[in-house]
Amino acid sequence: MGHQAADSLVNLLKKANHDLNLVQLKLEKEFQQVYPDNANPMKLVNRIKKVQEDLSALKEQCRELLAAKQDLIDKAQTTLVGNRTQLQRMQASMGITTTPVDEDPAFANFNQIIDEWTAQIRSRTGDEGQNSESENINNLLFSAIVQSN
């Protein structure tokens, strides 16, 4: 007895699905006749869905780009600061006077770029008031990404 009930339910669902497909086709034909192409509600709904999918993919790509940019900045900072420190040690051991940080335009420019990036991430997290030296920019970036979900 239970098997027949399941069969009739499946048949009912098949019929409902068939009816809905017919309604959809009828609506599509009606809309094609009534509306110009760029104002067809069915096409507009499909375009909106496509845009939403594209936005979702774009958001994910932006997250990956942010993480890659931070990784690049971390590596550049480690390498450049390390190289500069080694160069100053070598200069000091050879008796050559080293250039102070505030008189080194290239290094000052590099630090300015990092400060601007940090400020940009802070503004995304709403954490603009803090300015501690020990702050980890990767934690800020992670917060920015998590909050944007």
TAFEN-V354032 format. One record per helix or strand of 3 or more residues. SS is the DSSP state (@ for helix, = for strand). FROM is the first residue (numbers start at 0). LEN is the number of residues. If there is no record, write none. Layout:
BEGIN
ss=SS from=FROM len=LEN
ss=SS from=FROM len=LEN
END
This chain:
BEGIN
ss=@ from=1 len=33
ss=@ from=36 len=3
ss=@ from=40 len=53
ss=@ from=100 len=3
ss=@ from=104 len=21
ss=@ from=136 len=11
END
